[in-house]
Amino acid sequence: MVQVGEYTSLAFLLPAATFVGYIIGYLLDRAFGTHWLYILFLILGIVAGFVQLIRQLMRDTRNDGS
């Protein structure tokens, strides 16, 4: 049951990281009067989500082999 919860959280991880990255970029754009920071932070959020996804999957596959 714990593993089901962990995999369910992975389904929300990537969209949440993307959304947080976009929001940070959007707020910085408004603060500094720019129009490109939201794209940068959107990409950083996507990358952060994938990195965390890969870390979790690597940890799970390493534990399954033991």
N, CA, C and O atoms as CSV, one atom per row, in Angstrom:
chain,resi,resn,atom,element,x,y,z
A,1,MET,N,N,0.826,-1.200,0.000
A,1,MET,CA,C,0.000,0.000,0.000
A,1,MET,C,C,0.872,1.267,0.000
A,1,MET,O,O,0.510,2.275,-0.607
A,2,VAL,N,N,2.006,1.205,0.677
A,2,VAL,CA,C,2.909,2.355,0.722
A,2,VAL,C,C,3.452,2.653,-0.669
A,2,VAL,O,O,3.566,3.813,-1.063
A,3,GLN,N,N,3.785,1.602,-1.410
A,3,GLN,CA,C,4.330,1.790,-2.750
A,3,GLN,C,C,3.282,2.403,-3.680
A,3,GLN,O,O,3.627,3.198,-4.554
A,4,VAL,N,N,2.028,2.050,-3.506
A,4,VAL,CA,C,0.960,2.653,-4.305
A,4,VAL,C,C,0.891,4.155,-4.030
A,4,VAL,O,O,0.730,4.950,-4.957
A,5,GLY,N,N,1.010,4.538,-2.782
A,5,GLY,CA,C,1.009,5.957,-2.422
A,5,GLY,C,C,2.191,6.698,-3.019
A,5,GLY,O,O,2.053,7.837,-3.465
A,6,GLU,N,N,3.356,6.055,-3.030
A,6,GLU,CA,C,4.539,6.695,-3.607
A,6,GLU,C,C,4.373,6.898,-5.112
A,6,GLU,O,O,4.722,7.954,-5.638
A,7,TYR,N,N,3.844,5.897,-5.799
A,7,TYR,CA,C,3.657,6.037,-7.242
A,7,TYR,C,C,2.544,7.024,-7.579
A,7,TYR,O,O,2.596,7.683,-8.617
A,8,THR,N,N,1.554,7.129,-6.728
A,8,THR,CA,C,0.512,8.132,-6.943
A,8,THR,C,C,1.090,9.533,-6.789
A,8,THR,O,O,0.719,10.444,-7.528
A,9,SER,N,N,1.990,9.706,-5.838
A,9,SER,CA,C,2.613,11.020,-5.664
A,9,SER,C,C,3.468,11.392,-6.866
A,9,SER,O,O,3.616,12.574,-7.177
A,10,LEU,N,N,4.031,10.398,-7.545
A,10,LEU,CA,C,4.818,10.679,-8.756
A,10,LEU,C,C,3.942,11.271,-9.859
A,10,LEU,O,O,4.417,12.057,-10.678
A,11,ALA,N,N,2.671,10.896,-9.878
A,11,ALA,CA,C,1.764,11.429,-10.891
A,11,ALA,C,C,1.533,12.925,-10.701
A,11,ALA,O,O,1.245,13.636,-11.664
A,12,PHE,N,N,1.657,13.401,-9.473
A,12,PHE,CA,C,1.465,14.815,-9.192
A,12,PHE,C,C,2.769,15.598,-9.172
A,12,PHE,O,O,2.754,16.828,-9.212
A,13,LEU,N,N,3.886,14.904,-9.111
A,13,LEU,CA,C,5.181,15.542,-8.968
A,13,LEU,C,C,5.540,16.416,-10.162
A,13,LEU,O,O,5.886,17.584,-9.985
A,14,LEU,N,N,5.465,15.886,-11.350
A,14,LEU,CA,C,5.868,16.636,-12.534
A,14,LEU,C,C,4.966,17.842,-12.796
A,14,LEU,O,O,5.487,18.932,-13.031
A,15,PRO,N,N,3.646,17.700,-12.769
A,15,PRO,CA,C,2.819,18.898,-12.954
A,15,PRO,C,C,3.005,19.940,-11.853
A,15,PRO,O,O,2.972,21.140,-12.127
A,16,ALA,N,N,3.198,19.496,-10.623
A,16,ALA,CA,C,3.384,20.449,-9.517
A,16,ALA,C,C,4.688,21.217,-9.677
A,16,ALA,O,O,4.717,22.433,-9.490
A,17,ALA,N,N,5.764,20.519,-10.022
A,17,ALA,CA,C,7.050,21.194,-10.208
A,17,ALA,C,C,6.981,22.179,-11.376
A,17,ALA,O,O,7.551,23.268,-11.304
A,18,THR,N,N,6.295,21.804,-12.433
A,18,THR,CA,C,6.136,22.687,-13.581
A,18,THR,C,C,5.344,23.932,-13.201
A,18,THR,O,O,5.711,25.049,-13.566
A,19,PHE,N,N,4.266,23.732,-12.473
A,19,PHE,CA,C,3.424,24.847,-12.050
A,19,PHE,C,C,4.172,25.798,-11.119
A,19,PHE,O,O,4.074,27.017,-11.265
A,20,VAL,N,N,4.912,25.250,-10.171
A,20,VAL,CA,C,5.668,26.084,-9.241
A,20,VAL,C,C,6.733,26.888,-9.991
A,20,VAL,O,O,6.929,28.072,-9.717
A,21,GLY,N,N,7.417,26.246,-10.933
A,21,GLY,CA,C,8.399,26.960,-11.731
A,21,GLY,C,C,7.781,28.099,-12.516
A,21,GLY,O,O,8.345,29.191,-12.585
A,22,TYR,N,N,6.623,27.850,-13.107
A,22,TYR,CA,C,5.935,28.891,-13.866
A,22,TYR,C,C,5.528,30.057,-12.968
A,22,TYR,O,O,5.715,31.219,-13.331
A,23,ILE,N,N,4.976,29.750,-11.808
A,23,ILE,CA,C,4.520,30.798,-10.892
A,23,ILE,C,C,5.689,31.654,-10.420
A,23,ILE,O,O,5.578,32.879,-10.363
A,24,ILE,N,N,6.807,31.018,-10.080
A,24,ILE,CA,C,7.979,31.788,-9.656
A,24,ILE,C,C,8.443,32.707,-10.778
A,24,ILE,O,O,8.724,33.883,-10.543
A,25,GLY,N,N,8.523,32.183,-11.987
A,25,GLY,CA,C,8.932,32.999,-13.128
A,25,GLY,C,C,7.962,34.136,-13.409
A,25,GLY,O,O,8.372,35.255,-13.713
A,26,TYR,N,N,6.683,33.841,-13.305
A,26,TYR,CA,C,5.664,34.861,-13.533
A,26,TYR,C,C,5.780,36.003,-12.519
A,26,TYR,O,O,5.712,37.180,-12.874
A,27,LEU,N,N,5.954,35.625,-11.255
A,27,LEU,CA,C,6.074,36.652,-10.212
A,27,LEU,C,C,7.351,37.476,-10.387
A,27,LEU,O,O,7.341,38.689,-10.175
A,28,LEU,N,N,8.441,36.826,-10.769
A,28,LEU,CA,C,9.670,37.572,-11.025
A,28,LEU,C,C,9.529,38.487,-12.238
A,28,LEU,O,O,10.051,39.602,-12.241
A,29,ASP,N,N,8.833,38.022,-13.255
A,29,ASP,CA,C,8.566,38.873,-14.422
A,29,ASP,C,C,7.795,40.123,-14.028
A,29,ASP,O,O,8.106,41.223,-14.485
A,30,ARG,N,N,6.800,39.954,-13.191
A,30,ARG,CA,C,6.023,41.112,-12.749
A,30,ARG,C,C,6.857,42.045,-11.893
A,30,ARG,O,O,6.716,43.264,-11.983
A,31,ALA,N,N,7.726,41.482,-11.062
A,31,ALA,CA,C,8.540,42.303,-10.165
A,31,ALA,C,C,9.595,43.097,-10.929
A,31,ALA,O,O,9.859,44.255,-10.606
A,32,PHE,N,N,10.193,42.479,-11.933
A,32,PHE,CA,C,11.287,43.130,-12.664
A,32,PHE,C,C,10.852,43.751,-13.985
A,32,PHE,O,O,11.649,44.425,-14.638
A,33,GLY,N,N,9.608,43.537,-14.390
A,33,GLY,CA,C,9.116,44.108,-15.644
A,33,GLY,C,C,9.675,43.434,-16.881
A,33,GLY,O,O,9.797,44.064,-17.931
A,34,THR,N,N,10.016,42.156,-16.768
A,34,THR,CA,C,10.530,41.410,-17.921
A,34,THR,C,C,9.436,40.517,-18.491
A,34,THR,O,O,8.326,40.457,-17.962
A,35,HIS,N,N,9.766,39.826,-19.575
A,35,HIS,CA,C,8.776,38.945,-20.212
A,35,HIS,C,C,9.373,37.605,-20.597
A,35,HIS,O,O,8.813,36.908,-21.442
A,36,TRP,N,N,10.486,37.228,-20.005
A,36,TRP,CA,C,11.121,35.968,-20.390
A,36,TRP,C,C,11.465,35.066,-19.213
A,36,TRP,O,O,11.785,33.895,-19.418
A,37,LEU,N,N,11.409,35.573,-17.998
A,37,LEU,CA,C,11.774,34.759,-16.839
A,37,LEU,C,C,10.809,33.602,-16.611
A,37,LEU,O,O,11.218,32.559,-16.102
A,38,TYR,N,N,9.544,33.761,-16.974
A,38,TYR,CA,C,8.593,32.672,-16.771
A,38,TYR,C,C,8.967,31.461,-17.615
A,38,TYR,O,O,8.747,30.326,-17.194
A,39,ILE,N,N,9.527,31.684,-18.793
A,39,ILE,CA,C,9.943,30.563,-19.644
A,39,ILE,C,C,11.127,29.840,-19.009
A,39,ILE,O,O,11.164,28.610,-18.974
A,40,LEU,N,N,12.088,30.603,-18.508
A,40,LEU,CA,C,13.255,30.019,-17.861
A,40,LEU,C,C,12.854,29.181,-16.652
A,40,LEU,O,O,13.309,28.047,-16.501
A,41,PHE,N,N,12.015,29.731,-15.802
A,41,PHE,CA,C,11.623,29.001,-14.602
A,41,PHE,C,C,10.653,27.870,-14.917
A,41,PHE,O,O,10.600,26.887,-14.177
A,42,LEU,N,N,9.890,27.983,-15.990
A,42,LEU,CA,C,9.051,26.871,-16.430
A,42,LEU,C,C,9.932,25.692,-16.820
A,42,LEU,O,O,9.661,24.555,-16.433
A,43,ILE,N,N,10.977,25.959,-17.580
A,43,ILE,CA,C,11.902,24.902,-17.987
A,43,ILE,C,C,12.621,24.324,-16.770
A,43,ILE,O,O,12.783,23.108,-16.666
A,44,LEU,N,N,13.051,25.187,-15.850
A,44,LEU,CA,C,13.701,24.701,-14.633
A,44,LEU,C,C,12.754,23.828,-13.797
A,44,LEU,O,O,13.184,22.837,-13.207
A,45,GLY,N,N,11.489,24.190,-13.747
A,45,GLY,CA,C,10.510,23.379,-13.023
A,45,GLY,C,C,10.314,22.020,-13.665
A,45,GLY,O,O,10.203,21.010,-12.971
A,46,ILE,N,N,10.273,21.993,-14.993
A,46,ILE,CA,C,10.132,20.718,-15.698
A,46,ILE,C,C,11.350,19.838,-15.441
A,46,ILE,O,O,11.214,18.646,-15.163
A,47,VAL,N,N,12.538,20.428,-15.534
A,47,VAL,CA,C,13.768,19.669,-15.287
A,47,VAL,C,C,13.799,19.154,-13.853
A,47,VAL,O,O,14.148,17.997,-13.615
A,48,ALA,N,N,13.441,19.996,-12.908
A,48,ALA,CA,C,13.429,19.570,-11.504
A,48,ALA,C,C,12.442,18.427,-11.284
A,48,ALA,O,O,12.727,17.501,-10.525
A,49,GLY,N,N,11.303,18.482,-11.930
A,49,GLY,CA,C,10.330,17.395,-11.817
A,49,GLY,C,C,10.859,16.097,-12.375
A,49,GLY,O,O,10.678,15.041,-11.768
A,50,PHE,N,N,11.516,16.156,-13.535
A,50,PHE,CA,C,12.081,14.944,-14.123
A,50,PHE,C,C,13.223,14.389,-13.276
A,50,PHE,O,O,13.344,13.175,-13.114
A,51,VAL,N,N,14.055,15.269,-12.738
A,51,VAL,CA,C,15.156,14.805,-11.887
A,51,VAL,C,C,14.606,14.074,-10.669
A,51,VAL,O,O,15.100,13.005,-10.309
A,52,GLN,N,N,13.606,14.634,-10.046
A,52,GLN,CA,C,13.013,13.991,-8.873
A,52,GLN,C,C,12.334,12.676,-9.255
A,52,GLN,O,O,12.401,11.703,-8.504
A,53,LEU,N,N,11.690,12.642,-10.403
A,53,LEU,CA,C,11.053,11.421,-10.887
A,53,LEU,C,C,12.086,10.330,-11.112
A,53,LEU,O,O,11.873,9.184,-10.716
A,54,ILE,N,N,13.193,10.671,-11.738
A,54,ILE,CA,C,14.248,9.695,-11.993
A,54,ILE,C,C,14.880,9.228,-10.686
A,54,ILE,O,O,15.169,8.041,-10.534
A,55,ARG,N,N,15.098,10.135,-9.746
A,55,ARG,CA,C,15.641,9.745,-8.447
A,55,ARG,C,C,14.743,8.734,-7.745
A,55,ARG,O,O,15.219,7.736,-7.205
A,56,GLN,N,N,13.454,8.999,-7.758
A,56,GLN,CA,C,12.511,8.088,-7.097
A,56,GLN,C,C,12.497,6.731,-7.789
A,56,GLN,O,O,12.490,5.697,-7.121
A,57,LEU,N,N,12.492,6.723,-9.101
A,57,LEU,CA,C,12.472,5.454,-9.815
A,57,LEU,C,C,13.768,4.672,-9.618
A,57,LEU,O,O,13.739,3.447,-9.497
A,58,MET,N,N,14.902,5.369,-9.586
A,58,MET,CA,C,16.177,4.704,-9.347
A,58,MET,C,C,16.228,4.113,-7.930
A,58,MET,O,O,16.755,3.020,-7.727
A,59,ARG,N,N,15.687,4.832,-6.974
A,59,ARG,CA,C,15.651,4.340,-5.602
A,59,ARG,C,C,14.759,3.111,-5.500
A,59,ARG,O,O,15.095,2.158,-4.797
A,60,ASP,N,N,13.616,3.125,-6.203
A,60,ASP,CA,C,12.706,1.983,-6.165
A,60,ASP,C,C,13.300,0.767,-6.852
A,60,ASP,O,O,13.145,-0.350,-6.357
A,61,THR,N,N,13.972,0.951,-7.972
A,61,THR,CA,C,14.551,-0.196,-8.668
A,61,THR,C,C,15.737,-0.758,-7.889
A,61,THR,O,O,15.978,-1.965,-7.916
A,62,ARG,N,N,16.479,0.103,-7.197
A,62,ARG,CA,C,17.594,-0.361,-6.387
A,62,ARG,C,C,17.077,-1.182,-5.192
A,62,ARG,O,O,17.680,-2.189,-4.823
A,63,ASN,N,N,15.969,-0.750,-4.598
A,63,ASN,CA,C,15.407,-1.468,-3.456
A,63,ASN,C,C,14.739,-2.780,-3.869
A,63,ASN,O,O,14.689,-3.721,-3.077
A,64,ASP,N,N,14.227,-2.854,-5.092
A,64,ASP,CA,C,13.577,-4.094,-5.557
A,64,ASP,C,C,14.594,-5.199,-5.759
A,64,ASP,O,O,14.261,-6.373,-5.596
A,65,GLY,N,N,15.824,-4.860,-6.109
A,65,GLY,CA,C,16.858,-5.853,-6.347
A,65,GLY,C,C,17.432,-6.455,-5.089
A,65,GLY,O,O,18.095,-7.491,-5.149
A,66,SER,N,N,17.194,-5.830,-3.945
A,66,SER,CA,C,17.792,-6.321,-2.691
A,66,SER,C,C,16.991,-7.427,-2.083
A,66,SER,O,O,17.357,-7.948,-1.030
